[in-house]
Amino acid sequence: MKVLFCVLFLSLLGCSEGLGNIPDSELRQRHYRCQMATGLSQAEIQVCKNIKRECEQRAKNGNFAC
């Protein structure tokens, strides 16, 4: 499961669009998984930081998805 989690997020990092185009519900789920995760690798930590940043950006625009 952890490997799948990592692959999923790393694949998103390779996209030119980043996290900006994923639906709110999916972003919310990923943010929750990051909050509940323990023992993350450095790559997974970076992905979670990117997710948190996207949540904060959406909140600045009035979209409290997370």
Beta strands, then each sheet from edge to edge (+ up, - down):
end
